[in-house]
């Protein structure tokens, strides 16, 4: 046997918004008023869920392509240890550079110094490159290689 349940609670009146509706603010107008610059890329919005999935897939594809374009620099265990030791000695004022950050800084300094390199320095670079392309790790100092 079923018994019907009746709602006897008080009903509240519907709330209606009677405030003035202001027009939407144009982002370019707001940026000009604040002295800001408009961002270059405008994010796409709206669309169906399928459109959103397609957009997410496109962004993932771009991210994978960018990651594939980056090449990793191979360093030997000895070079990695030197970078880690250098990173630990450069720790100061709460700054703790990683070995990758130290490698980036060393590479930047080396590239700037090679712009106006002497013939002797260029020959040393060519010798190091030849050793790397022949499969040698380049760990040993030049004087040790010749011995």
C-alpha positions as CSV (number, residue, x, y, z in Angstrom):
1,X,0.0,0.0,0.0
2,X,1.3,3.4,-1.0
3,X,0.7,6.6,0.8
4,X,1.0,9.9,-0.9
5,X,3.3,12.5,0.8
6,X,2.1,16.0,0.7
7,X,4.5,19.0,1.0
8,X,2.9,21.5,3.5
9,X,6.0,23.7,3.8
10,X,5.8,27.4,3.2
11,X,6.4,28.5,-0.4
12,X,8.7,31.5,-0.9
13,X,8.1,34.1,-3.6
14,X,10.4,34.1,-6.7
15,X,13.2,36.7,-6.6
16,X,13.5,38.8,-9.7
17,X,16.4,41.0,-10.5
18,X,15.2,44.6,-11.2
19,X,18.6,46.3,-11.3
20,X,19.8,48.2,-14.3
21,X,21.6,46.0,-16.9
22,X,24.9,47.6,-17.9
23,X,26.4,46.8,-21.3
24,X,29.5,44.6,-21.2
25,X,32.9,46.3,-21.0
26,X,35.1,46.1,-24.1
27,X,38.5,44.6,-23.1
28,X,40.3,47.0,-25.5
29,X,38.6,50.0,-23.9
30,X,39.4,48.8,-20.4
31,X,43.1,48.2,-21.4
32,X,43.4,51.6,-22.9
33,X,41.9,53.2,-19.7
34,X,44.3,51.4,-17.5
35,X,47.3,51.9,-19.8
36,X,47.8,48.2,-20.4
37,X,48.6,46.3,-23.5
38,X,46.3,43.8,-25.2
39,X,47.6,40.3,-25.0
40,X,48.6,38.8,-28.4
41,X,46.7,35.5,-28.2
42,X,43.0,35.4,-27.5
43,X,41.9,32.1,-26.0
44,X,39.1,30.4,-27.8
45,X,36.0,29.8,-25.8
46,X,32.7,28.3,-26.2
47,X,31.8,25.6,-28.6
48,X,30.7,22.1,-28.1
49,X,32.5,19.5,-25.9
50,X,33.9,18.0,-29.1
51,X,35.4,21.3,-30.1
52,X,37.0,21.6,-26.7
53,X,38.4,18.0,-27.0
54,X,39.8,18.9,-30.5
55,X,41.4,22.1,-29.1
56,X,43.0,20.1,-26.2
57,X,44.3,17.6,-28.7
58,X,45.8,20.3,-30.8
59,X,47.5,21.9,-27.8
60,X,48.9,18.6,-26.7
61,X,50.2,18.0,-30.3
62,X,51.9,21.4,-30.3
63,X,53.5,20.7,-26.9
64,X,54.8,17.4,-28.1
65,X,56.3,19.0,-31.2
66,X,58.0,21.7,-29.1
67,X,59.4,19.0,-26.8
68,X,60.7,17.0,-29.8
69,X,62.5,20.1,-31.2
70,X,64.5,20.4,-28.0
71,X,67.7,18.4,-28.1
72,X,69.2,17.1,-25.0
73,X,72.9,17.7,-24.5
74,X,74.7,14.5,-23.5
75,X,77.2,14.9,-20.7
76,X,79.5,12.3,-19.2
77,X,79.3,11.3,-15.6
78,X,82.5,13.2,-14.8
79,X,81.1,16.4,-16.5
80,X,77.8,16.0,-14.6
81,X,79.7,15.6,-11.3
82,X,81.7,18.8,-12.1
83,X,78.5,20.7,-12.8
84,X,76.9,19.4,-9.5
85,X,80.1,20.4,-7.6
86,X,80.1,23.8,-9.2
87,X,76.4,24.3,-8.4
88,X,77.0,23.4,-4.8
89,X,79.9,25.9,-4.5
90,X,77.8,28.7,-6.1
91,X,75.1,28.5,-3.5
92,X,74.8,31.9,-1.8
93,X,72.2,34.2,-0.4
94,X,69.5,31.5,-0.4
95,X,70.1,30.8,-4.1
96,X,70.6,27.2,-5.0
97,X,71.3,26.8,-8.7
98,X,70.8,23.4,-10.2
99,X,73.4,21.7,-12.3
100,X,71.3,22.3,-15.4
101,X,71.2,26.1,-14.6
102,X,75.0,26.1,-14.1
103,X,75.4,24.2,-17.4
104,X,73.3,26.8,-19.2
105,X,75.3,29.7,-17.7
106,X,78.6,28.0,-18.6
107,X,77.3,27.4,-22.2
108,X,76.2,31.1,-22.4
109,X,79.6,32.3,-21.3
110,X,81.5,29.9,-23.6
111,X,79.4,31.0,-26.6
112,X,80.0,34.7,-26.0
113,X,83.8,34.0,-25.6
114,X,83.8,32.1,-28.9
115,X,82.5,35.0,-30.9
116,X,85.9,36.6,-30.9
117,X,87.9,33.4,-30.4
118,X,91.5,33.1,-31.6
119,X,92.6,30.5,-34.1
120,X,94.1,28.5,-31.3
121,X,90.8,28.5,-29.4
122,X,88.9,27.5,-32.6
123,X,91.4,24.7,-33.2
124,X,90.9,23.4,-29.6
125,X,87.1,23.5,-30.2
126,X,87.5,21.6,-33.5
127,X,89.7,19.0,-31.7
128,X,87.1,18.6,-29.0
129,X,84.3,18.2,-31.5
130,X,86.3,15.6,-33.5
131,X,86.8,13.6,-30.3
132,X,83.1,13.8,-29.5
133,X,82.1,12.7,-33.0
134,X,84.6,9.8,-32.9
135,X,82.9,8.5,-29.7
136,X,85.3,9.8,-27.1
137,X,83.7,11.4,-24.1
138,X,85.9,14.4,-24.0
139,X,86.4,14.0,-20.2
140,X,90.1,14.0,-20.2
141,X,92.1,17.2,-20.2
142,X,93.9,18.0,-23.5
143,X,97.3,17.3,-21.9
144,X,96.1,13.9,-20.8
145,X,94.8,13.0,-24.2
146,X,98.1,13.6,-25.9
147,X,100.0,11.5,-23.4
